[in-house]
Amino acid sequence: MIGGLVSRFAAGLRFPTLYGLVGGLFLLDLVVPDLVPFADEILLALGTVLVGSLRKRHRDAPPPAAADLPEHK
C-alpha cells in the first residue's frame, strides 16, 4: 500500500531515481549510529524534501492550427 503511494508520487517527479536514492540514504542513516546525533539526518531529510519538490515541467500547449483560427472579415 505504501509502496504504491510512493510509486505514484515518484512518477510525477523530474528525478524519481534520485528521490529514491536520497530517501533510501535517509532511511539507512536513521539506522546507522553516528557521532553527532541528528545533524546528518536533518540534512538528508531536507535533501529528500528538496528533490521531492522538483516536479516534471509541463510543456506549453502547441499554437492552434491555421484551420482553427477564426476568419477576419
Distance bins in CASP14 RR format, pairs under 12 A and 6 or more apart:
PFRMAT RR
TARGET T0000
AUTHOR 0000-0000-0000
RMODE 2
METHOD distances of the structure
MODEL  1
1 7 0 0 0 0 0 1 0 0 0 0 0
1 8 0 0 0 0 0 1 0 0 0 0 0
2 8 0 0 0 0 0 1 0 0 0 0 0
2 9 0 0 0 0 0 1 0 0 0 0 0
3 9 0 0 0 0 1 0 0 0 0 0 0
3 10 0 0 0 0 1 0 0 0 0 0 0
3 11 0 0 0 0 0 1 0 0 0 0 0
3 20 0 0 0 0 0 1 0 0 0 0 0
4 10 0 0 0 0 1 0 0 0 0 0 0
4 11 0 0 0 0 1 0 0 0 0 0 0
5 11 0 0 0 0 0 1 0 0 0 0 0
6 12 0 0 0 0 0 1 0 0 0 0 0
6 13 0 0 0 0 0 1 0 0 0 0 0
6 16 0 0 0 0 1 0 0 0 0 0 0
6 19 0 0 0 0 1 0 0 0 0 0 0
6 20 0 0 0 0 1 0 0 0 0 0 0
6 23 0 0 0 0 1 0 0 0 0 0 0
6 24 0 0 0 0 0 1 0 0 0 0 0
6 27 0 0 0 0 0 1 0 0 0 0 0
6 48 0 0 0 0 0 1 0 0 0 0 0
6 52 0 0 0 0 0 1 0 0 0 0 0
7 13 0 0 0 0 0 1 0 0 0 0 0
7 16 0 0 0 0 1 0 0 0 0 0 0
7 19 0 0 0 0 0 1 0 0 0 0 0
7 20 0 0 0 0 0 1 0 0 0 0 0
8 16 0 0 0 0 0 1 0 0 0 0 0
9 16 0 0 0 0 1 0 0 0 0 0 0
9 19 0 0 0 0 1 0 0 0 0 0 0
9 20 0 0 0 0 0 1 0 0 0 0 0
9 48 0 0 0 0 0 1 0 0 0 0 0
9 51 0 0 0 0 0 1 0 0 0 0 0
9 52 0 0 0 0 1 0 0 0 0 0 0
9 53 0 0 0 0 0 1 0 0 0 0 0
9 55 0 0 0 0 0 1 0 0 0 0 0
10 16 1 1 0 0 0 0 0 0 0 0 0
10 17 0 0 0 0 1 0 0 0 0 0 0
10 18 0 0 0 0 1 0 0 0 0 0 0
10 19 1 0 1 0 0 0 0 0 0 0 0
10 20 1 0 0 1 0 0 0 0 0 0 0
10 21 0 0 0 0 0 1 0 0 0 0 0
10 22 0 0 0 0 0 1 0 0 0 0 0
10 23 0 0 0 0 0 1 0 0 0 0 0
10 48 0 0 0 0 0 1 0 0 0 0 0
10 51 0 0 0 0 0 1 0 0 0 0 0
10 52 0 0 0 0 1 0 0 0 0 0 0
10 54 0 0 0 0 0 1 0 0 0 0 0
10 55 0 0 0 0 0 1 0 0 0 0 0
10 56 0 0 0 0 0 1 0 0 0 0 0
11 17 0 0 0 0 0 1 0 0 0 0 0
11 19 0 0 0 0 0 1 0 0 0 0 0
11 55 0 0 0 0 0 1 0 0 0 0 0
11 56 0 0 0 0 1 0 0 0 0 0 0
12 19 0 0 0 0 1 0 0 0 0 0 0
12 52 0 0 0 0 1 0 0 0 0 0 0
12 53 0 0 0 0 0 1 0 0 0 0 0
12 54 0 0 0 0 1 0 0 0 0 0 0
12 55 1 0 0 1 0 0 0 0 0 0 0
12 56 1 0 1 0 0 0 0 0 0 0 0
12 57 0 0 0 0 0 1 0 0 0 0 0
12 58 0 0 0 0 0 1 0 0 0 0 0
13 19 1 0 1 0 0 0 0 0 0 0 0
13 20 0 0 0 0 1 0 0 0 0 0 0
13 22 0 0 0 0 0 1 0 0 0 0 0
13 48 0 0 0 0 0 1 0 0 0 0 0
13 50 0 0 0 0 0 1 0 0 0 0 0
13 51 1 0 0 1 0 0 0 0 0 0 0
13 52 1 0 1 0 0 0 0 0 0 0 0
13 53 0 0 0 0 1 0 0 0 0 0 0
13 54 1 0 0 1 0 0 0 0 0 0 0
13 55 1 0 0 1 0 0 0 0 0 0 0
13 56 1 0 0 1 0 0 0 0 0 0 0
13 57 0 0 0 0 0 1 0 0 0 0 0
14 50 0 0 0 0 0 1 0 0 0 0 0
14 51 0 0 0 0 1 0 0 0 0 0 0
14 52 0 0 0 0 1 0 0 0 0 0 0
14 53 0 0 0 0 1 0 0 0 0 0 0
14 54 1 0 1 0 0 0 0 0 0 0 0
14 55 1 0 0 1 0 0 0 0 0 0 0
14 56 1 0 1 0 0 0 0 0 0 0 0
14 57 1 0 0 1 0 0 0 0 0 0 0
14 58 0 0 0 0 0 1 0 0 0 0 0
15 21 0 0 0 0 1 0 0 0 0 0 0
15 22 0 0 0 0 1 0 0 0 0 0 0
15 23 0 0 0 0 0 1 0 0 0 0 0
15 47 0 0 0 0 0 1 0 0 0 0 0
15 48 0 0 0 0 0 1 0 0 0 0 0
15 50 0 0 0 0 0 1 0 0 0 0 0
15 51 1 0 0 1 0 0 0 0 0 0 0
15 52 0 0 0 0 1 0 0 0 0 0 0
15 53 0 0 0 0 0 1 0 0 0 0 0
15 54 1 0 0 1 0 0 0 0 0 0 0
15 55 0 0 0 0 0 1 0 0 0 0 0
15 56 0 0 0 0 1 0 0 0 0 0 0
15 57 0 0 0 0 0 1 0 0 0 0 0
16 22 0 0 0 0 0 1 0 0 0 0 0
16 23 0 0 0 0 0 1 0 0 0 0 0
16 51 0 0 0 0 1 0 0 0 0 0 0
16 52 0 0 0 0 1 0 0 0 0 0 0
16 54 0 0 0 0 0 1 0 0 0 0 0
16 55 0 0 0 0 0 1 0 0 0 0 0
16 56 0 0 0 0 1 0 0 0 0 0 0
17 23 0 0 0 0 0 1 0 0 0 0 0
17 24 0 0 0 0 0 1 0 0 0 0 0
17 51 0 0 0 0 0 1 0 0 0 0 0
18 24 0 0 0 0 0 1 0 0 0 0 0
18 25 0 0 0 0 0 1 0 0 0 0 0
18 47 0 0 0 0 1 0 0 0 0 0 0
18 48 0 0 0 0 1 0 0 0 0 0 0
18 50 0 0 0 0 0 1 0 0 0 0 0
18 51 1 0 1 0 0 0 0 0 0 0 0
18 52 0 0 0 0 1 0 0 0 0 0 0
18 54 0 0 0 0 1 0 0 0 0 0 0
19 25 0 0 0 0 0 1 0 0 0 0 0
19 26 0 0 0 0 0 1 0 0 0 0 0
19 47 0 0 0 0 1 0 0 0 0 0 0
19 48 1 0 0 1 0 0 0 0 0 0 0
19 49 0 0 0 0 0 1 0 0 0 0 0
19 50 0 0 0 0 1 0 0 0 0 0 0
19 51 1 0 1 0 0 0 0 0 0 0 0
19 52 1 0 1 0 0 0 0 0 0 0 0
19 53 0 0 0 0 1 0 0 0 0 0 0
19 54 0 0 0 0 1 0 0 0 0 0 0
19 55 0 0 0 0 0 1 0 0 0 0 0
20 26 0 0 0 0 1 0 0 0 0 0 0
20 27 0 0 0 0 1 0 0 0 0 0 0
20 28 0 0 0 0 0 1 0 0 0 0 0
20 44 0 0 0 0 0 1 0 0 0 0 0
20 47 0 0 0 0 0 1 0 0 0 0 0
20 48 0 0 0 0 1 0 0 0 0 0 0
20 51 0 0 0 0 1 0 0 0 0 0 0
20 52 0 0 0 0 1 0 0 0 0 0 0
21 27 0 0 0 0 0 1 0 0 0 0 0
21 28 0 0 0 0 0 1 0 0 0 0 0
21 44 0 0 0 0 0 1 0 0 0 0 0
21 47 0 0 0 0 0 1 0 0 0 0 0
21 48 0 0 0 0 1 0 0 0 0 0 0
21 51 0 0 0 0 1 0 0 0 0 0 0
21 52 0 0 0 0 0 1 0 0 0 0 0
22 28 0 0 0 0 0 1 0 0 0 0 0
22 29 0 0 0 0 0 1 0 0 0 0 0
22 43 0 0 0 0 0 1 0 0 0 0 0
22 44 1 0 0 1 0 0 0 0 0 0 0
22 45 0 0 0 0 1 0 0 0 0 0 0
22 46 0 0 0 0 1 0 0 0 0 0 0
22 47 1 0 1 0 0 0 0 0 0 0 0
22 48 1 0 1 0 0 0 0 0 0 0 0
22 49 0 0 0 0 1 0 0 0 0 0 0
22 50 0 0 0 0 1 0 0 0 0 0 0
22 51 1 0 1 0 0 0 0 0 0 0 0
22 52 0 0 0 0 1 0 0 0 0 0 0
22 54 0 0 0 0 0 1 0 0 0 0 0
23 29 0 0 0 0 1 0 0 0 0 0 0
23 30 0 0 0 0 0 1 0 0 0 0 0
23 41 0 0 0 0 0 1 0 0 0 0 0
23 44 1 0 0 1 0 0 0 0 0 0 0
23 45 0 0 0 0 1 0 0 0 0 0 0
23 46 0 0 0 0 0 1 0 0 0 0 0
23 47 0 0 0 0 1 0 0 0 0 0 0
23 48 1 0 1 0 0 0 0 0 0 0 0
23 49 0 0 0 0 0 1 0 0 0 0 0
23 50 0 0 0 0 0 1 0 0 0 0 0
23 51 0 0 0 0 1 0 0 0 0 0 0
23 52 0 0 0 0 1 0 0 0 0 0 0
24 30 0 0 0 0 1 0 0 0 0 0 0
24 31 0 0 0 0 0 1 0 0 0 0 0
24 32 0 0 0 0 0 1 0 0 0 0 0
24 44 0 0 0 0 1 0 0 0 0 0 0
24 45 0 0 0 0 0 1 0 0 0 0 0
24 47 0 0 0 0 0 1 0 0 0 0 0
24 48 0 0 0 0 1 0 0 0 0 0 0
24 51 0 0 0 0 0 1 0 0 0 0 0
25 31 0 0 0 0 0 1 0 0 0 0 0
25 32 0 0 0 0 0 1 0 0 0 0 0
25 40 0 0 0 0 1 0 0 0 0 0 0
25 41 0 0 0 0 0 1 0 0 0 0 0
25 43 0 0 0 0 0 1 0 0 0 0 0
25 44 1 0 1 0 0 0 0 0 0 0 0
25 45 0 0 0 0 0 1 0 0 0 0 0
25 47 0 0 0 0 1 0 0 0 0 0 0
25 48 0 0 0 0 1 0 0 0 0 0 0
25 51 0 0 0 0 0 1 0 0 0 0 0
26 32 0 0 0 0 0 1 0 0 0 0 0
26 40 0 0 0 0 1 0 0 0 0 0 0
26 41 1 0 0 1 0 0 0 0 0 0 0
26 42 0 0 0 0 0 1 0 0 0 0 0
26 43 0 0 0 0 1 0 0 0 0 0 0
26 44 1 0 1 0 0 0 0 0 0 0 0
26 45 1 0 1 0 0 0 0 0 0 0 0
26 46 0 0 0 0 1 0 0 0 0 0 0
26 47 0 0 0 0 1 0 0 0 0 0 0
26 48 1 0 1 0 0 0 0 0 0 0 0
26 49 0 0 0 0 1 0 0 0 0 0 0
26 50 0 0 0 0 0 1 0 0 0 0 0
26 51 0 0 0 0 0 1 0 0 0 0 0
26 52 0 0 0 0 0 1 0 0 0 0 0
27 41 0 0 0 0 0 1 0 0 0 0 0
27 44 0 0 0 0 1 0 0 0 0 0 0
27 45 0 0 0 0 0 1 0 0 0 0 0
27 48 0 0 0 0 1 0 0 0 0 0 0
28 34 0 0 0 0 0 1 0 0 0 0 0
28 40 0 0 0 0 0 1 0 0 0 0 0
28 41 0 0 0 0 0 1 0 0 0 0 0
28 44 0 0 0 0 1 0 0 0 0 0 0
29 36 0 0 0 0 0 1 0 0 0 0 0
29 37 0 0 0 0 0 1 0 0 0 0 0
29 38 0 0 0 0 0 1 0 0 0 0 0
29 39 0 0 0 0 0 1 0 0 0 0 0
29 40 1 0 1 0 0 0 0 0 0 0 0
29 41 1 0 1 0 0 0 0 0 0 0 0
29 42 0 0 0 0 0 1 0 0 0 0 0
29 43 0 0 0 0 1 0 0 0 0 0 0
29 44 1 0 1 0 0 0 0 0 0 0 0
29 45 0 0 0 0 1 0 0 0 0 0 0
29 47 0 0 0 0 0 1 0 0 0 0 0
29 48 0 0 0 0 0 1 0 0 0 0 0
30 37 0 0 0 0 0 1 0 0 0 0 0
30 38 0 0 0 0 1 0 0 0 0 0 0
30 40 0 0 0 0 1 0 0 0 0 0 0
30 41 1 0 0 1 0 0 0 0 0 0 0
30 42 0 0 0 0 0 1 0 0 0 0 0
30 44 0 0 0 0 1 0 0 0 0 0 0
30 45 0 0 0 0 1 0 0 0 0 0 0
30 48 0 0 0 0 0 1 0 0 0 0 0
31 41 0 0 0 0 0 1 0 0 0 0 0
32 40 0 0 0 0 1 0 0 0 0 0 0
32 41 0 0 0 0 0 1 0 0 0 0 0
32 44 0 0 0 0 0 1 0 0 0 0 0
33 40 0 0 0 0 0 1 0 0 0 0 0
33 41 0 0 0 0 0 1 0 0 0 0 0
34 40 1 0 0 1 0 0 0 0 0 0 0
34 41 0 0 0 0 1 0 0 0 0 0 0
34 42 0 0 0 0 0 1 0 0 0 0 0
34 43 0 0 0 0 0 1 0 0 0 0 0
34 44 0 0 0 0 0 1 0 0 0 0 0
36 42 0 0 0 0 0 1 0 0 0 0 0
36 43 0 0 0 0 0 1 0 0 0 0 0
38 44 0 0 0 0 0 1 0 0 0 0 0
38 45 0 0 0 0 1 0 0 0 0 0 0
39 45 0 0 0 0 0 1 0 0 0 0 0
39 46 0 0 0 0 0 1 0 0 0 0 0
40 46 0 0 0 0 0 1 0 0 0 0 0
40 47 0 0 0 0 0 1 0 0 0 0 0
41 47 0 0 0 0 0 1 0 0 0 0 0
41 48 0 0 0 0 0 1 0 0 0 0 0
42 48 0 0 0 0 0 1 0 0 0 0 0
42 49 0 0 0 0 0 1 0 0 0 0 0
43 49 0 0 0 0 0 1 0 0 0 0 0
43 50 0 0 0 0 0 1 0 0 0 0 0
44 50 0 0 0 0 0 1 0 0 0 0 0
44 51 0 0 0 0 0 1 0 0 0 0 0
45 51 0 0 0 0 0 1 0 0 0 0 0
45 52 0 0 0 0 0 1 0 0 0 0 0
46 52 0 0 0 0 0 1 0 0 0 0 0
46 53 0 0 0 0 0 1 0 0 0 0 0
47 53 0 0 0 0 1 0 0 0 0 0 0
47 54 0 0 0 0 0 1 0 0 0 0 0
48 54 0 0 0 0 0 1 0 0 0 0 0
62 68 0 0 0 0 0 1 0 0 0 0 0
63 69 0 0 0 0 1 0 0 0 0 0 0
64 70 0 0 0 0 0 1 0 0 0 0 0
END
